[in-house]
């Protein structure tokens, strides 16, 4: 039987543990206060001001007048905004698919043993080290109709009859913009997935091979389930980068030809800095931020769900 002294000591022990936990929480909050203030100053305050400006008519002279939801009504009745929103969705889907699949391919390849593996892994980081603007400038030269290396290679191999300029075509410009952004993002995606592949115990693939599983079966039933949490994180990051993309597209096409590659970030830039329409530009920023926030919540929920599934399997 449990003695009376042990029984009476348990509540006291729990109280001491609770007091200690509260003290640790207060100390942790104290340590985090400077960073919290910095975040509030650099993120929360500008976000709040943007939300306020989206409900106002603001002039460069600093005059402000409340207009309610008029900016949002004007936004969703503007054909250019609807076109930019549609283009953003198309660009983001393409960016997500190409960067994720390409990064997965890089990771699977670099996870194998071969001569020069260390060099190949080192080169994987090179695209990610390039600024977004530089990526746009590189690809603009690469697909140039007169001096571009891509056109020269296709012409030499007889795949095209004459030099073409993809950036002068609406569909071609959007495809090039997707490829340019995905080329850079795929290197980062590959690094994340490669790190996930390194955590797979070597005994599992070996056991699957002994059981007669082929390459596709090992990939489908072993590698993919193991990488599910990593892939969800990758999808979150790539989706947000796709929706927020500006630098590469601006360096490539500045939204052209016409408005073929005019995504929401370019529409936002034009409203704020070309037309100086601060209210409408702020409303665009609120919509863009809201889309990113909703997608973030959805993907985080998927991440927790995937973790729960993985733990259940284990």
Beta strands, then each sheet from edge to edge (+ up, - down):
strand 1: 56-58
strand 2: 64-66
sheet 1: 1+ 2-
end
